[in-house]
Amino acid sequence: MSKLTVVVENTAQDEKLGSEHGLSLWLEHQGKNLLYDTGVGKNLLPNLKALGLNPAVLDGVVLSHGHYDHVGGLAALLRVRLEKGLGTPIWCHEAVFAPHLKQKPGEVVSIAPEGHEKARYEDLGARFTFVENSLSLWPGVRLWAPIPRVTDFEGPAPSLVTMDGDKVVPDPFTDDLAMTVETEQGLNVITGCAHSGVINVLLAVENGLGKKADLLIGGTHLGPAPKPQQDRALAELKAREELKVAAGHCTGEDIQRKMAQILGSRFLGLSGGMVLSL
């Protein structure tokens, strides 16, 4: 049986686990171990230890995008593995190293972690494979990036920007990377923040595989989204009567409550230490 353990999340269901505004998920699938995102960094290694998950047995790391709350723990993880003589395969879109910035009153600030550079990670044993469109890792596990934007209601977040020469422009998040895990129980779609739009993510996967998703897991970035986008996305999720949703992180508490009301038993809020059977 394949399973997904929530290593880092905004909340934790066990007092032995730390929580932070970040996300990290550990996948066990057909004898392989894969870490999807690394959180901010403070709680990754302590939580792995508390959960009995050994970084040395990882077969690789997937990065959903280049924000601090998803790649912040990468350097520490690489360092621990390097001390044991282990390099680390990493899969991501190459734009994970593009400038990821936030527009604040009177200034633009980086929201990538300090030292977020390909060469630095490679010095710590990282071996990058860049994903373009779709890549099969192992039987049943596939990565998807970039995600096409096809809906008319999921636009870029106004405050999240990048640089085009000397101009500040909306961040296109071409590095937004989803992962799918197909098991006997169905098609599982895993997202970091779904900056491309959670419905766009579902459509990209479903069109690519020719089947409907059964379970959506991760962040949806609906918390900070404009209300019209929230309403349309929630209506779309409700209309997918066979879809279950396990959402957390950037989904936000208010949207999680709405999801619980709209989806009923089809909704589950993510929390650190939770284990999902896939």
C-alpha positions, 0 to 999 in steps of 0.5 A: 500500500502506498502512503503519504505522511505529512511531515511539515504543515501549518498545524500539527496533530501531535505535540512532538511535532513542530509546525510552521507556515510550510509544507513537506510530504513523504511518499512511500510507493512501491518500495521508493521513498520520495520527499515532496517539498521541505518546508521552511526548514526549522522543523523538517529534520526534527519532525522526520526524526519524531516520525521515524523517517530516515533521510538516508533512505530517500530516493529523491526530492521533488520541489513544487516551486521556489518559495521559502516555505517549500524549499527552505529545508533543502540545504539542511536535508542535503547536508545530513545526507552528504555527511553519510556520503549520499548525493540526492536526486532532485526533480523540479522545473528550472524556474524554481531558481527564477526570482520569486518576489513579493510586492510590498508598499514601497518595496519588492522583497525576495521570498526565496530562502537565503542561499537559494542557488543551484550551485550551492545545492550541488556542492551539497550533493544535489543532482538536478533533473529539470521537468518540462511538461511531464516526467515519469519517475517510477511506475505510477508516479509522474511530475507535471510542470509547467501547468497550462492556465486554461480557466478564465478565473484563476489569474496570477496573485497581484502581490507575487511578482518577478523581474523581466529585465528591470521591470516588475511583472506578475510571477507566471510560476512556470515552476509550479509543479504537481505530482500524481500517484496512481494506485489501485485506489485511484488517481492522487494529485499532490500540489505544493501551492497550486499557484497556477490555479487548483482547477488548472492543476486538475485539468492538466493532470486529467487531460494528460492521463485521460482519467479523473482525479480521485484525491487532491492533496496539498495547498490550493492557494485559495486563502489569499485568492480574490473572492470570485476565484475562491467561489468559482474554484469551490464550485468546481470542486463541489461539482466533482462528486467523486473527488476527495480533497485533503487541503492545508497550508496556503488554503487558509483556515477560512477556506478550509472551513468552507470546503468542509461545509461544501464537500462534507465527508469528501474534505479532510484538513491536513496537519503534521503527522497525518498519514494518508493511504493512497 
